[in-house]
Amino acid sequence: MAFHPLFLQWLPLFLLLLPILCLFILKPKNREKQIPNLPPSPPRLPIIGNLHQLGKAPHQSLWKLSQKYGPIMLLKLGQVPTLVISSSEMAKEVLKTHDHECCSRPPTESLRRISYNFLDVAFSPYSDYWREMRKLCVIELLSSKRVRSFEFVRKQEMARFINFVSEASPNEVNLTKKMFSLADAMVCRIVCGRTYEGKQFEFGSLEDAIHEAMTMMASFSAADSFPYFGWIVDVFTGFHARREKCFHNFDKFYQRMVDEHLDPARPKPEHEDIIDVLIRLLKDQTMAGGLTKDSIKAVLVNVFLAGVDTSSITVVWAMTELSRNPRVMKKLQAEIRNCVGKKGIVEESDIEKLDYLKLVVKETLRLHPPAVLLLPHETMVQCKIGGYDVYPKTRIQVNAWAIHRDPQNWKEPEEFIPERFENSCIDFKGQHFEFLTFGAGRRICPGLVMATTTVEFVLANLVYRFDWQLPSGMKIEDISLEEEGTFTVYRKLPLCLVPIKYNFQ
Ligand code: HEM
C-alpha cells in the first residue's frame, strides 16, 4: 500500500499528538461533569434580575424567599451575583470555614466615594492596607483600655441627659430623637473632644446626614449593577449628584475637625481624643503604607456611621421591648435599684454586677440587630459553600435578622425573653453563628466593646432614674414594631414615652 509522502512525514507527529487529541474528543463528556453546581435561585427578569423582589424591607423579603429556595440562594441584583445566607450552618461556612475566601467587600461606587476610595476599614476590600488599618482601629482606637478612658465623657453626657429628662417629666419625651442626640454628643466628644450641638452640617442635621449616607450606601447604583453604561443612568437620575452632595457634606465636617486639631493655637488637651491619636500616628508614620489626612477622614466615616446610629437604635429598641413587657422592665429596675442604691447614677463599675441588664441587652440585639444583613462580603476566589459552587466576586449577604428568628435555633423566636440567655454560653462575640449581631470572623465588628459599654450604661441609667409610662390613651398593643431603613434598620415611628422621676426615699 502506498502512502502520500506528506502523510509519512506527519505520521510520527500525529502519533505523538494522538493522546492529546483523544483528550479533546473526550472533553465534551468531561465538560458535562464540570457543570457548576450553583445554589438555588428564584426566577429572574432580564436585565434587573431579582432586584424587583427586594421590596422596602430587603431583609424580610429575602427571608421569605429563603423559606422557598433554602438557606443559601443565588440572586442576581442587576448584573451582580449575590449569595444570600439565611441559616446559622451556612453562616458558619461563610464566616468561619471559608472566612478567608469570603472576607472581602464589594467595591461599589457609593462605598468607594463615601470611604475616600476605600481608605477606611469597613468598606475596604481585603488587602494589606485593610489589615494595617484594622490593627490600628483594634489596638489604638477601640481597645477596651481606650473605651474605658472615655468613661468620663459618657458619664457627663448621661448626667446632662438625666437633667433634661427630669425637667421634661412628666411630659412626653421623644426618646428616638433624644437618644440620637445623646449618642451624637458622646461620639463627637470621644472623636474630637467637643460637641457641635447638631450644627455640624450645611444640609440638615447629623441624623439626616447619616440616614442619607446609609441610603446611598445601600442603594443599587446603576453603575454597580450595569457596568459600562450604568454611570450614565446615575447621572441622569440625579443619583450621582445626590451622592456627591452627601460626600461633600460629611467631608467639610471632617475637614473642620481635623483642621481644628492641627491648629497650633489649640491648647494641649487633658484627654487625647480619637483625632489626637490619629494625628499622633500620622506624625509618627509607624504604620506600613503611612496614614494620610484622607485615611484619617475615612476612619472618621466609619466611627460616625457605625458608632452613632447603631447604639441609639439599640437603646430605642430596648426601651420599646421593655415598654411592651412590663414584667421584664420591673425585674430590670429592681436589679439595678437594689444594686446601685441611692447613688443617683449607675456607674460603669456597677455594670459588671448587673446580670439581668446584660441579658436584656443581648435579647434586644438578637431580636433587633441594627445591621440586619451585616455588611456585604465578597468572595475573592472560587469556593464551595454548602456543597454549591460559588464564583469569585460574588457578593454575600448574611441575613442575621432571619437567623436570629429561626425556630431551629431559638424557642419562641419572636418573643422578647431575656431569660433565654440565663445559664447559656451563647453570645454575640463571633463564636455562635445563630447570634451574629456583630458578624464573625476576620470582619467582625471592632466596635463591639464600645457599643455594648455605651448601650448597657445608657439603658441602665434610663430605667434606674425613671419609671416610663405610655402616653395617655395608648395601650401596650399600640406599641409599633414596624421597621424602616436599609443598611441599619430602626423603628419606623419615633418612640415617645412619659418619664416619671423615681423616688429613692
Ligand atoms: C450596637 C452597635 C453596633 C453593631 C450592632 C455593629 C455591627 C457591625 C456589623 C454587623 C459589622 C459587619 C460585620 C461583617 O461584615 O461581618 C460591623 C463592622 C464594623 N463596625 Fe460595628 N457595630 C456597632 C457599633 C460599632 C461602633 C461603636 C464602632 C466604632 C466606633 C463600629 C465600627 C465598625 C467597623 C470599623 C466595622 C468594619 C470592620 C471590618 O470591615 O473589618 N461598630 N459592625
Boltz pocket constraint, residues with backbone or C-beta under 6 A from the ligand:
constraints:
  - pocket:
      binder: B
      contacts: [[A, 121], [A, 122], [A, 123], [A, 124], [A, 134], [A, 137], [A, 142], [A, 302], [A, 303], [A, 304], [A, 306], [A, 307], [A, 308], [A, 310], [A, 311], [A, 314], [A, 369], [A, 370], [A, 371], [A, 374], [A, 375], [A, 376], [A, 436], [A, 437], [A, 438], [A, 439], [A, 440], [A, 442], [A, 443], [A, 444], [A, 445], [A, 446], [A, 447], [A, 448], [A, 450], [A, 451], [A, 452]]
      max_distance: 6.0
